[in-house]
Amino acid sequence: MIERVEMALAAWGDQYRRRGGAWSLQCTLGAAIDSKGVLIRGTGGNGQDANLALGDMGLIGEAVERALVLIRQPVEAGGHGKVGVELAKLARVRYLTDPMPLVEQQAKRMGWRSQVTYRSKLHQLHVLVEPLLLAELPWLKRVA
């Protein structure tokens, strides 16, 4: 486990939970359903008021989100294909649930029987995400 990546992923999970899921839905109907019928609209013409109403993620959260999107891309597009999809799912299982599930529960959700496999995949997630985070947030090198 890479400590600075673990801290960044945990911060992403916290920011994601506080912000809610409405931001990830790209349509008005989806946002209305996710927010239980309450549509949040901005008053200004630049569209930033709506983002503020939904609660923007911080720099770390946004960088982690972009890194997870990148690793999920097909290999031809510079991502890691099926491995990246699996690791992004692991990130959601591990960091978006509050409180964080036990390792046994996380491994079960992922369909892995062994905690050794779980720890190996978690380390692989950290290894793939770290260079993407450091490229975007160079000051993160000093953390941990």
C-alpha positions, 0 to 999 in steps of 0.5 A: 500500500502506498500511503500518499495514494491511500490518503488521496483515495480516502479523501476522494471517497469522503469528498464524493460522499459529501457531494452526493452522486447527483454530480455524476449523472449527466441528465436532468432527470437522473439528477432529479431522481438522485436528489429525490426530486429537488432540482438545484439550479444556479442563478448566474449565467456562467453555470458555476452556481449550479456546481457550487450548489452541488458542492465541488470536489476538491483538487485531490478528489478531482485528480483521483476521479480523473485517474480512475477514469484513465485507468478504466479506458481500453488499452488502445486508448492508453488505459488498462482495460479490464484490469483498470475497470476491476481496479476502479471498482475496487476503489469504489467498493473500498473508499465510497462506503462509509464506514469502510467495509472489512477486508473480508467484505471488500474481497467478497464484493469483488469476487475474490476468495483470498485476502492475498489477492485482495491486497495484491489488487489494492497495491496494483491500484495504488501503483497505477494511480500514483503516477497519474496523481503525481503528474497532476499534483506534484506537491503530493510527493511530499505527503506521507 
